[in-house]
Amino acid sequence: MGVTNPMLNPVENKWPVTEPEYGRKSKAVWVVVVALAAVLGVSAYYGYLALNRQNIQVSQLFGSQAALSALGQRVDSAEGKLTELTGGWEGLGQRVTKLEGLQGRVRVNLQQTRKYAETLTQQLHQQLSAELEARSSALDARLIQVESEQTAQRSQLAQVEAELKQDITSVTSVQEETGSDLSGVHRQVETNARDLNVLSQRLDRERVDFELTKGQTKELVPGISLQISGTNPMYQRYRGSLWLLQDSRTLWLRDQSVHQPVRFFHKETEEPYELVVTDVTKKFVIGYLLVPVPQEAVGTLADQRTAIDTSGDD
């Protein structure tokens, strides 16, 4: 990162000594030296004063030459010890000087290490701040996207709900219109059925009513049989077949509606037959077959009607 780690540059002294410890040692050494010097000076001064007050000569004090010699030897020994102590003081001073130099270098290294740690801390703080800012920006963008998607979904749901309401309204209106149309159709069918009944009476046809179970085959009139194979009560429709024995043919009835006449001809008659189903249930159907009346029967019926009318006039 452009910063040299001072911990990688070793100093002369490999001992791990801190700044306060160097200070304490240096102060202690100098205190000892000063104390020793003061003690020696004070001792010499008081000895000199004592000798002057007593006015006693050295030769009288010790009494003999042997005592003087012993005293001289002791003085020489003390001087040697003082000389050794002075040499030790010089070595101690040199060592204290070295320790002070080492203390200065350690102080510099500590300052460099402190600066290096502060620089690393600042760079780490900047890096963490940048990463947090980038993540915060990404999260903000994601939240904005999610909010926009939720808004779009809400609008879409509202649109779908409006369309569903519109469709329900349309279906309801169509059902109402269909119900009214079906009511009109049923009324029209009933009118047609009444008209058909009147017409059948006018044409002098014979009406043969029937009720036929689904899956059953029944002969309505001689030579004509009806079979119902399926029913649809919901839509009032049916399917089946008519078997014409004399013609040896089958008329298929596919998805026929109620009140819808099925006309067919017989080869021995010129008038048409009509099959009409009036009601369809799940298990059976109800209806009638209009059969043409022969001319002899028609003449007989006309004579009977004329006789009835004549008797009524009388």
TIPANU-735123 format. One line per field, with one value per residue (C-alpha): residue number from 1; residue in three letters; x, y, z. Coordinates in steps of 0.5 Angstrom, whole numbers, m for minus. Layout:
BEGIN
num: c(NUM, ...) .
residuo: c(ALA, ...) .
x: c(X, ...) .
y: c(Y, ...) .
z: c(Z, ...) .
***
This chain:
BEGIN
num: c(1, 2, 3, 4, 5, 6, 7, 8, 9, 10, 11, 12, 13, 14, 15, 16, 17, 18, 19, 20, 21, 22, 23, 24, 25, 26, 27, 28, 29, 30, 31, 32, 33, 34, 35, 36, 37, 38, 39, 40, 41, 42, 43, 44, 45, 46, 47, 48, 49, 50, 51, 52, 53, 54, 55, 56, 57, 58, 59, 60, 61, 62, 63, 64, 65, 66, 67, 68, 69, 70, 71, 72, 73, 74, 75, 76, 77, 78, 79, 80, 81, 82, 83, 84, 85, 86, 87, 88, 89, 90, 91, 92, 93, 94, 95, 96, 97, 98, 99, 100, 101, 102, 103, 104, 105, 106, 107, 108, 109, 110, 111, 112, 113, 114, 115, 116, 117, 118, 119, 120, 121, 122, 123, 124, 125, 126, 127, 128, 129, 130, 131, 132, 133, 134, 135, 136, 137, 138, 139, 140, 141, 142, 143, 144, 145, 146, 147, 148, 149, 150, 151, 152, 153, 154, 155, 156, 157, 158, 159, 160, 161, 162, 163, 164, 165, 166, 167, 168, 169, 170, 171, 172, 173, 174, 175, 176, 177, 178, 179, 180, 181, 182, 183, 184, 185, 186, 187, 188, 189, 190, 191, 192, 193, 194, 195, 196, 197, 198, 199, 200, 201, 202, 203, 204, 205, 206, 207, 208, 209, 210, 211, 212, 213, 214, 215, 216, 217, 218, 219, 220, 221, 222, 223, 224, 225, 226, 227, 228, 229, 230, 231, 232, 233, 234, 235, 236, 237, 238, 239, 240, 241, 242, 243, 244, 245, 246, 247, 248, 249, 250, 251, 252, 253, 254, 255, 256, 257, 258, 259, 260, 261, 262, 263, 264, 265, 266, 267, 268, 269, 270, 271, 272, 273, 274, 275, 276, 277, 278, 279, 280, 281, 282, 283, 284, 285, 286, 287, 288, 289, 290, 291, 292, 293, 294, 295, 296, 297, 298, 299, 300, 301, 302, 303, 304, 305, 306, 307, 308, 309, 310, 311, 312, 313, 314) .
residuo: c(MET, GLY, VAL, THR, ASN, PRO, MET, LEU, ASN, PRO, VAL, GLU, ASN, LYS, TRP, PRO, VAL, THR, GLU, PRO, GLU, TYR, GLY, ARG, LYS, SER, LYS, ALA, VAL, TRP, VAL, VAL, VAL, VAL, ALA, LEU, ALA, ALA, VAL, LEU, GLY, VAL, SER, ALA, TYR, TYR, GLY, TYR, LEU, ALA, LEU, ASN, ARG, GLN, ASN, ILE, GLN, VAL, SER, GLN, LEU, PHE, GLY, SER, GLN, ALA, ALA, LEU, SER, ALA, LEU, GLY, GLN, ARG, VAL, ASP, SER, ALA, GLU, GLY, LYS, LEU, THR, GLU, LEU, THR, GLY, GLY, TRP, GLU, GLY, LEU, GLY, GLN, ARG, VAL, THR, LYS, LEU, GLU, GLY, LEU, GLN, GLY, ARG, VAL, ARG, VAL, ASN, LEU, GLN, GLN, THR, ARG, LYS, TYR, ALA, GLU, THR, LEU, THR, GLN, GLN, LEU, HIS, GLN, GLN, LEU, SER, ALA, GLU, LEU, GLU, ALA, ARG, SER, SER, ALA, LEU, ASP, ALA, ARG, LEU, ILE, GLN, VAL, GLU, SER, GLU, GLN, THR, ALA, GLN, ARG, SER, GLN, LEU, ALA, GLN, VAL, GLU, ALA, GLU, LEU, LYS, GLN, ASP, ILE, THR, SER, VAL, THR, SER, VAL, GLN, GLU, GLU, THR, GLY, SER, ASP, LEU, SER, GLY, VAL, HIS, ARG, GLN, VAL, GLU, THR, ASN, ALA, ARG, ASP, LEU, ASN, VAL, LEU, SER, GLN, ARG, LEU, ASP, ARG, GLU, ARG, VAL, ASP, PHE, GLU, LEU, THR, LYS, GLY, GLN, THR, LYS, GLU, LEU, VAL, PRO, GLY, ILE, SER, LEU, GLN, ILE, SER, GLY, THR, ASN, PRO, MET, TYR, GLN, ARG, TYR, ARG, GLY, SER, LEU, TRP, LEU, LEU, GLN, ASP, SER, ARG, THR, LEU, TRP, LEU, ARG, ASP, GLN, SER, VAL, HIS, GLN, PRO, VAL, ARG, PHE, PHE, HIS, LYS, GLU, THR, GLU, GLU, PRO, TYR, GLU, LEU, VAL, VAL, THR, ASP, VAL, THR, LYS, LYS, PHE, VAL, ILE, GLY, TYR, LEU, LEU, VAL, PRO, VAL, PRO, GLN, GLU, ALA, VAL, GLY, THR, LEU, ALA, ASP, GLN, ARG, THR, ALA, ILE, ASP, THR, SER, GLY, ASP, ASP) .
x: c(0, 6, 8, 14, 13, 18, 17, 21, 27, 31, 35, 42, 39, 34, 32, 24, 25, 20, 21, 19, 23, 29, 28, 27, 34, 37, 35, 36, 44, 45, 41, 46, 52, 50, 49, 56, 59, 55, 57, 64, 65, 61, 65, 72, 69, 67, 74, 78, 74, 75, 82, 83, 79, 83, 89, 92, 98, 97, 103, 100, 94, 96, 102, 107, 110, 106, 100, 101, 103, 97, 93, 97, 95, 88, 88, 91, 86, 80, 84, 84, 77, 75, 79, 75, 69, 70, 72, 65, 62, 65, 62, 56, 55, 57, 52, 47, 49, 48, 41, 39, 41, 37, 31, 31, 31, 26, 22, 23, 20, 14, 12, 13, 9, 4, 4, 3, m2, m6, m5, m8, m13, m15, m15, m19, m24, m24, m25, m30, m34, m34, m36, m42, m44, m44, m48, m53, m53, m55, m60, m63, m64, m67, m72, m74, m74, m79, m83, m84, m86, m91, m94, m94, m97, m103, m105, m105, m109, m114, m114, m116, m121, m124, m124, m127, m133, m134, m135, m139, m144, m144, m145, m151, m154, m153, m156, m162, m163, m162, m167, m172, m171, m172, m178, m180, m178, m182, m188, m187, m186, m193, m196, m194, m196, m203, m203, m200, m206, m211, m208, m208, m215, m217, m213, m216, m210, m210, m206, m202, m199, m193, m189, m182, m177, m169, m167, m173, m176, m184, m188, m193, m197, m197, m190, m187, m183, m179, m173, m170, m162, m160, m163, m161, m166, m162, m163, m169, m166, m166, m163, m166, m169, m175, m176, m181, m182, m186, m180, m175, m171, m169, m169, m164, m166, m160, m160, m167, m171, m178, m184, m179, m184, m180, m184, m183, m187, m190, m189, m197, m199, m199, m200, m194, m193, m190, m187, m187, m183, m186, m182, m175, m173, m167, m170, m176, m179, m187, m190, m194, m195, m199, m202, m206, m213, m215, m220, m225, m225, m224, m231, m234, m232, m234, m241, m241, m240, m245, m250, m248, m249, m256, m258, m256, m260, m266) .
y: c(0, 5, 4, 1, m4, m2, m8, m12, m7, m10, m6, m7, m9, m15, m15, m13, m7, m1, 6, 7, 1, 5, 11, 8, 4, 10, 14, 9, 8, 16, 16, 11, 14, 21, 18, 14, 21, 24, 19, 19, 27, 27, 22, 26, 32, 30, 26, 32, 37, 31, 31, 39, 39, 34, 37, 30, 28, 22, 18, 20, 17, 10, 10, 6, 5, m1, 2, 7, 2, m2, 4, 6, m1, 0, 7, 4, m1, 4, 8, 1, 0, 7, 7, 0, 4, 9, 5, 1, 8, 10, 3, 4, 11, 8, 3, 8, 12, 6, 5, 12, 11, 5, 8, 14, 8, 5, 11, 12, 5, 6, 13, 9, 3, 8, 12, 5, 2, 9, 9, 1, 3, 9, 5, m1, 4, 7, 0, m2, 5, 4, m3, m1, 4, 0, m6, 0, 3, m4, m6, 1, m1, m7, m4, 1, m5, m9, m3, m2, m9, m9, m3, m6, m12, m8, m4, m11, m14, m8, m8, m16, m15, m9, m14, m19, m15, m13, m20, m22, m16, m18, m25, m23, m19, m24, m29, m24, m23, m31, m32, m27, m30, m37, m35, m32, m38, m42, m38, m39, m46, m47, m42, m47, m53, m50, m48, m55, m58, m54, m56, m63, m63, m59, m64, m70, m73, m78, m77, m82, m80, m84, m84, m88, m90, m89, m95, m98, m99, m98, m99, m93, m95, m102, m101, m95, m96, m91, m92, m87, m88, m81, m75, m68, m65, m59, m57, m61, m65, m72, m77, m84, m87, m89, m96, m96, m103, m103, m99, m103, m96, m93, m85, m83, m77, m74, m68, m66, m61, m61, m59, m60, m64, m69, m71, m77, m80, m87, m91, m93, m86, m79, m75, m74, m77, m72, m74, m69, m70, m65, m67, m70, m72, m76, m83, m82, m78, m76, m74, m76, m78, m75, m81, m79, m81, m86, m82, m87, m85, m78, m79, m82, m77, m71, m75, m75, m68, m66, m70, m67, m60, m62, m64, m58, m54, m58) .
z: c(0, m1, 7, 9, 15, 20, 24, 18, 19, 25, 30, 33, 40, 39, 46, 46, 51, 51, 52, 59, 61, 58, 62, 68, 68, 65, 71, 76, 74, 74, 81, 84, 81, 84, 91, 91, 89, 95, 100, 98, 98, 105, 108, 106, 108, 115, 116, 114, 119, 125, 124, 124, 131, 134, 132, 132, 127, 123, 126, 134, 132, 129, 134, 130, 123, 122, 123, 118, 113, 114, 114, 107, 104, 106, 103, 97, 97, 97, 91, 87, 89, 87, 80, 79, 81, 76, 71, 72, 72, 65, 62, 65, 62, 55, 56, 59, 52, 48, 51, 50, 43, 42, 46, 41, 35, 38, 39, 32, 30, 35, 31, 24, 27, 29, 23, 19, 23, 23, 15, 15, 19, 15, 8, 11, 14, 7, 4, 8, 7, 0, 0, 5, 0, m6, m2, 0, m7, m10, m4, m6, m13, m12, m7, m12, m17, m13, m11, m19, m20, m14, m17, m24, m21, m17, m23, m27, m22, m22, m29, m29, m23, m28, m34, m30, m27, m34, m36, m31, m32, m40, m38, m33, m39, m44, m39, m38, m46, m47, m42, m45, m52, m49, m46, m53, m56, m52, m53, m60, m60, m56, m61, m66, m62, m62, m69, m71, m67, m70, m77, m75, m74, m80, m84, m81, m78, m73, m67, m63, m57, m54, m48, m49, m45, m47, m50, m51, m58, m59, m65, m66, m71, m75, m79, m76, m70, m66, m61, m57, m56, m52, m48, m46, m41, m40, m48, m49, m54, m56, m61, m64, m70, m74, m77, m83, m84, m91, m94, m90, m89, m82, m81, m76, m71, m69, m64, m65, m61, m58, m62, m68, m73, m76, m83, m87, m93, m93, m100, m100, m98, m101, m94, m90, m83, m77, m71, m65, m58, m53, m47, m46, m39, m37, m37, m43, m48, m49, m56, m61, m68, m74, m78, m85, m85, m91, m96, m94, m87, m88, m92, m86, m82, m86, m86, m79, m78, m83, m79, m73, m76, m79, m72, m69, m74, m73) .
***
